[in-house]
Amino acid sequence: MTKATPAKPRPWTEMATHLVDVAMGRKPADLVVRNGRWVNVHSGEIIAGTDIAIAGGRFAYCGPNASHAIGQGTKVVDAGGRYLVPGLCDAHMHVESGMVTVTEFCRAVIPHGTTSMFIDPHEIANVLGLPGVRLMHDEAVAMPINVHVQMPSCVPSAPGLEHAGAELTVADVAEAMTWENIIGLGEVMNFPGVVANDPVMSGEIAATVKAGKTVGGHYASRDLGLPFHGYVAGGPEDDHEGTRAEDAIARVRQGMKAMLRLGSAWYDVASQIKAVTESGIDPRNFILCTDDSHSGTLVQEGHMDRVVRHAIQQGLKPVTAIQMATLNTAQHFKLEREIGSIAPGRLADLLIVSDLAAMTIDEVYARGARLAKGGKLEIDIPAYDYPKTAKNTVKLGKKLKGDDFDIAAPKGANEVRVRVIGVIENQAPTRALEADLPVEDGLVAMDRRNDICQIALVERHRGTGGVTNAFVSGFGYMGD
């Protein structure tokens, strides 16, 4: 394993003349990949007998017979008729859901073909505020792949209902929009605030649009009436919270991008992709993402390769599914000239794939350098050093005891009726349920035989010692 981390290529404006010289055969390429099947996401074709010439970390020539670009020092790789696929993009995700740092996340997903990620670090923002976002932003910049950062929009996510460790303001968002690697505004979760013209929400969205960047959406409601229309009018440009085909159709009709997610807990691709496969909606405004992937999912099942594979299994043509994880994403974030396709001038993010439908990835290249082969990372990404201020941030205020989790019943009651959070498997929405629970020794007891268990929220930001208890159903914890 090499210790070297590939350098970030120079801007196209500084390299254009050199790329022209390589394409014309006046200068040699750094790398030529020969005899591949070019998965062209612009035209929707698979073009056999294609050679790809790379120089300075960017594609210079894509076409038949690149022998004119081969010279002294050019490395030549024979694709042997395998598929040449653009590096995959995750359009919306949270690194914190993997319970690892950006560095460790990249180490896990690069062998799975992910070369671009659009991360929303609202979890670190919940704890550390703007300085925490800056830390993750700076770590992202140091990665050997493209890790773009969305500025969190809702900290706290539900003002008045929760107490976060920090609070982000319109001024914070405006400042972040000046940072080199901020690509837009993270998911606007406070959809009631947008509909009500809350000045913080409207101010953050306006600051993002003024900076020419993309506004991420999060409309977590099944109501497609006036509140939905008001939310769209407020500025969000995409949404990953849909769970039904009609959700995807409604968003696309209103000019939004429908982001279909397959994460560790969210399985929303199969139902929504029917908007394309059955209703015939134009797929150009559909984007694939993961949202939340636990580290176990990354190790055992994969990342964006898993999502693309799943989308193909739902009836999409392989090229269409790949478009939804490459070009469509790049266009949405105004990066079409940088990523999302194998075409001249773009960053040389390339996968050599032996089975397209199964997304069997043999080799992964990013910025013209091979980073992984046969599912194994070939480079060492140095760990990012977070300061002490970013560690030991859990503040409980007291040592928790058993009686902190007691739910007292009304005096003399043998049974009480309670509200229960109804989990819907593999989806974000929940049901509002009620159940009759027994009372034992003056405390409301669980009913595990009927899958009703206790859940607790412990305040960890301000050391208040607060514990809120409730009941939940849907996890399948049944028995004694």
Residue pairs with C-beta under 8 A, 6 or more apart in sequence:
1 377
1 378
1 379
1 380
2 378
2 379
2 380
3 379
3 380
4 379
5 144
5 379
5 380
5 381
5 382
6 57
6 144
6 366
6 367
6 368
6 369
6 371
6 379
7 57
7 367
8 57
8 367
9 15
9 56
9 57
9 58
9 347
9 348
9 367
9 368
10 56
10 57
12 19
12 58
12 337
12 338
12 345
15 55
15 56
15 58
16 345
18 27
18 55
18 56
18 60
19 55
19 56
19 58
19 60
19 344
19 345
21 27
22 28
22 29
22 53
22 55
22 60
22 61
22 69
23 53
23 60
23 61
23 69
23 344
24 68
25 68
25 69
27 55
27 71
28 69
28 70
28 71
28 72
28 73
28 74
29 53
29 54
29 55
29 60
29 61
29 66
29 69
29 70
29 71
29 74
30 54
30 55
30 56
30 73
30 74
30 75
30 368
31 53
31 54
31 74
31 75
31 76
31 77
31 348
31 365
31 368
32 51
32 52
32 53
32 54
32 66
32 69
32 70
32 74
32 75
32 76
32 77
33 51
33 52
33 54
33 77
33 79
33 84
33 350
33 352
34 51
34 66
34 76
34 77
34 78
34 79
35 49
35 50
35 51
35 78
35 79
35 80
35 81
36 50
36 51
36 52
36 79
36 81
36 82
36 83
36 84
36 352
37 46
37 47
37 48
37 50
37 79
37 81
37 82
37 83
37 84
38 45
38 46
38 47
38 48
38 50
38 52
38 62
38 84
38 342
39 46
39 83
39 84
39 85
39 86
39 318
39 319
39 322
39 342
39 353
39 356
40 46
40 47
40 341
40 342
41 86
41 319
41 322
41 323
41 326
41 327
41 340
41 341
41 342
42 327
42 341
42 343
44 319
44 320
44 323
45 319
46 83
46 319
46 356
48 81
49 64
50 62
50 63
50 64
50 84
51 61
51 62
51 63
51 64
51 65
51 66
51 67
52 59
52 61
52 62
52 66
52 84
52 342
52 350
53 59
53 60
53 61
53 62
53 66
53 69
54 60
54 348
54 350
54 365
54 368
55 368
56 368
57 347
57 348
57 367
57 368
57 369
58 344
58 345
58 346
58 347
58 348
58 368
59 342
59 343
59 344
59 345
59 346
59 347
59 348
60 69
60 344
61 69
61 344
62 342
62 343
62 344
70 76
77 352
77 363
79 352
82 352
82 353
82 354
82 362
83 351
83 352
83 353
83 354
83 356
84 342
84 350
84 351
84 352
84 353
85 113
85 322
85 326
85 342
85 350
85 351
85 352
85 353
85 356
86 322
86 326
86 327
86 339
86 340
86 341
86 342
86 349
86 350
86 351
87 113
87 114
87 115
87 116
87 145
87 326
87 339
87 349
87 350
87 351
87 364
87 365
87 366
88 112
88 113
88 114
88 115
88 116
88 303
88 304
88 305
88 308
88 322
88 325
88 326
88 351
89 114
89 115
89 116
89 117
89 118
89 304
89 325
89 326
89 329
89 330
89 339
89 340
90 109
90 114
90 116
90 117
90 118
90 289
90 290
90 303
90 304
90 325
91 118
91 238
91 259
91 287
91 288
91 289
91 329
91 332
91 333
92 118
92 120
92 187
92 216
92 238
92 240
92 259
92 261
92 289
92 290
92 291
93 117
93 118
93 119
93 120
93 263
93 289
93 290
93 291
93 292
93 293
94 119
94 120
94 121
94 122
94 123
94 291
94 292
95 101
95 102
95 105
95 119
95 121
95 136
96 121
96 123
96 124
97 123
97 263
97 264
97 291
97 292
97 293
97 294
98 104
98 105
98 108
98 293
98 294
98 295
98 298
99 294
99 295
100 108
100 295
101 139
101 383
101 384
101 386
102 119
102 136
102 139
102 140
102 143
102 147
102 384
103 139
103 142
103 143
103 381
103 382
103 383
103 384
105 117
105 298
106 117
106 143
106 144
106 145
106 147
106 381
107 377
107 381
108 295
108 298
108 299
108 303
109 117
109 298
109 303
109 304
110 144
110 145
110 364
110 366
110 371
110 372
110 377
111 361
111 364
111 372
111 375
111 376
111 377
112 298
112 302
112 303
112 304
112 305
112 306
112 361
112 375
113 303
113 304
113 305
113 351
113 353
113 359
113 361
113 364
114 145
114 303
114 304
114 305
115 145
115 146
115 339
115 349
115 364
115 366
116 145
116 146
116 147
116 148
116 329
116 330
116 339
116 340
116 349
117 145
117 146
117 147
117 148
118 148
118 149
118 150
118 183
118 329
118 333
119 136
119 140
119 147
119 148
119 149
119 150
120 149
120 150
120 152
120 186
120 187
120 216
121 132
121 133
121 136
121 137
121 149
121 150
121 152
121 186
122 152
122 153
122 154
122 155
122 157
122 186
122 187
124 132
124 133
124 135
124 136
124 390
125 132
125 133
125 152
125 155
125 166
125 168
126 155
126 156
126 157
126 164
126 165
126 166
126 461
127 164
127 165
127 166
127 393
127 461
128 135
128 165
128 166
128 389
128 390
128 393
129 155
129 165
129 166
129 167
129 168
129 172
130 166
130 168
130 172
130 175
130 176
131 389
132 166
132 390
133 149
133 151
133 152
133 176
134 179
135 386
135 387
135 390
136 149
137 149
137 176
137 179
137 181
137 182
138 384
139 384
139 386
140 147
140 148
140 149
140 181
141 147
141 180
141 181
142 382
142 384
143 381
144 366
144 367
144 369
144 371
144 379
144 381
145 349
145 366
145 367
145 371
146 338
146 339
146 347
146 349
146 366
147 181
148 181
148 182
148 183
148 333
148 335
149 179
149 181
149 182
149 183
150 182
150 183
150 184
150 185
150 186
150 187
150 214
150 216
151 172
151 173
151 176
151 177
151 182
151 184
151 185
151 186
151 208
152 168
152 186
153 168
153 173
153 185
153 186
153 187
153 188
153 189
153 190
153 201
153 204
153 205
153 216
154 168
154 186
154 187
154 188
154 189
154 190
155 164
155 166
155 167
155 168
156 162
156 163
156 164
156 167
157 164
157 189
157 190
158 189
158 190
159 190
159 193
163 459
163 461
163 462
163 464
164 461
165 393
165 461
165 462
169 200
170 199
170 200
170 203
170 204
170 207
173 185
173 203
173 204
173 207
173 208
174 207
174 211
176 182
177 207
177 208
177 210
177 211
177 213
178 211
182 213
183 213
183 214
183 333
183 335
184 208
184 213
184 214
184 215
184 216
184 333
185 204
185 205
185 208
185 213
185 214
185 215
185 216
186 216
187 216
187 217
187 218
187 240
188 194
188 201
188 204
188 205
188 215
188 216
188 217
188 218
188 234
188 235
188 236
189 218
189 220
190 198
190 201
191 218
191 219
191 220
191 221
191 227
191 231
192 227
193 200
193 201
194 201
194 202
194 205
194 230
194 231
194 234
194 235
194 236
195 227
195 230
195 231
195 234
197 234
201 234
202 234
202 235
205 215
205 234
205 235
205 236
206 235
208 214
208 215
208 235
209 215
209 235
212 334
213 334
214 237
214 238
214 332
214 333
214 334
215 235
215 236
215 237
216 236
216 237
216 238
217 231
217 236
217 237
217 238
217 239
217 240
217 241
217 256
218 236
218 239
218 240
218 241
219 228
219 231
219 236
219 239
219 241
220 241
220 428
220 429
221 227
221 228
221 241
222 243
222 244
222 247
222 429
224 246
224 247
224 250
228 250
229 254
232 251
232 254
232 255
232 256
236 256
237 255
237 256
237 257
237 332
238 251
238 256
238 257
238 258
238 259
238 287
238 332
239 251
239 256
239 257
239 258
239 259
240 259
240 260
240 261
240 268
240 289
240 291
241 247
241 428
242 248
242 250
242 251
242 258
242 260
242 268
242 272
243 268
243 271
243 272
243 427
243 428
243 429
244 271
244 272
245 271
245 272
245 273
245 274
245 275
245 278
245 279
246 275
247 258
247 272
248 258
248 260
248 272
248 273
248 275
248 281
248 286
249 258
249 275
249 279
249 281
251 257
251 258
252 258
252 275
252 281
252 282
252 285
252 286
256 285
257 285
257 286
257 287
257 328
257 332
258 272
258 275
258 285
258 286
258 287
259 287
259 288
259 289
260 268
260 269
260 272
260 273
260 286
260 287
260 288
260 289
260 311
260 324
261 268
261 269
261 288
261 289
261 290
261 291
261 307
262 268
262 269
262 288
262 290
262 306
262 307
262 310
262 311
263 290
263 291
263 292
263 293
263 297
264 292
264 293
264 294
264 296
264 297
265 292
265 426
265 428
266 291
266 292
266 426
266 427
266 428
267 426
267 427
268 427
269 288
269 307
269 310
269 311
269 314
270 310
270 314
273 286
273 311
273 314
273 315
273 316
275 281
275 286
276 283
276 286
276 316
276 320
277 314
277 315
277 316
283 316
283 320
283 323
283 324
283 328
284 323
284 328
285 328
286 324
286 328
287 324
287 325
287 328
287 329
287 332
288 304
288 307
288 308
288 311
288 321
288 324
288 325
288 329
289 307
290 303
290 304
290 307
293 303
297 306
302 309
304 325
305 359
305 361
306 359
307 325
308 321
308 322
308 324
308 325
308 359
309 357
309 358
309 359
311 321
311 324
311 325
312 318
312 321
312 357
312 359
316 324
318 356
318 357
326 339
326 340
326 341
327 336
327 340
327 341
328 340
329 340
330 336
330 338
330 339
330 340
330 341
331 340
337 345
337 346
338 346
338 347
339 346
339 347
339 349
340 346
342 350
347 366
347 367
348 365
348 366
348 367
348 368
349 365
349 366
349 367
350 364
350 365
351 361
351 363
351 364
351 365
352 361
352 362
352 363
352 365
353 359
353 360
353 361
353 362
354 360
354 362
361 375
362 373
362 374
363 370
363 372
363 373
363 374
364 370
364 371
364 372
364 373
365 371
369 379
370 378
371 377
371 378
371 379
372 378
394 460
395 460
395 461
395 462
395 463
396 458
396 459
396 460
396 463
396 465
397 459
397 462
397 463
397 464
397 465
398 463
398 465
400 458
400 467
404 456
404 467
405 454
405 456
405 467
405 469
406 443
406 469
407 443
407 444
407 454
407 469
408 442
408 443
408 444
409 416
409 439
409 442
409 443
409 444
410 416
411 442
413 439
414 438
414 439
415 436
415 437
415 438
415 439
416 436
416 437
416 439
416 444
417 434
417 435
417 436
417 437
418 434
418 435
418 436
418 437
418 444
418 471
419 432
419 433
419 434
419 470
419 471
420 433
420 434
420 435
420 452
420 471
420 472
420 473
421 430
421 431
421 432
421 433
421 455
421 470
421 471
421 472
421 473
421 474
422 430
422 431
422 432
422 433
422 472
422 473
422 474
423 430
423 431
423 472
423 473
423 474
423 475
424 430
424 431
424 474
425 474
430 474
433 473
435 447
435 450
435 452
435 471
435 473
437 444
437 445
437 446
437 447
437 452
437 471
438 444
438 445
438 447
439 445
446 452
446 453
446 454
446 471
448 477
448 478
448 479
448 480
449 478
449 479
449 480
450 473
450 478
451 473
451 474
451 475
451 476
451 477
451 478
452 471
452 472
452 473
453 471
453 472
453 473
453 475
453 477
454 469
454 470
454 471
454 472
455 469
455 470
455 471
455 472
456 467
456 468
456 469
456 470
457 467
457 468
457 470
458 466
458 467
459 465
459 466
459 467
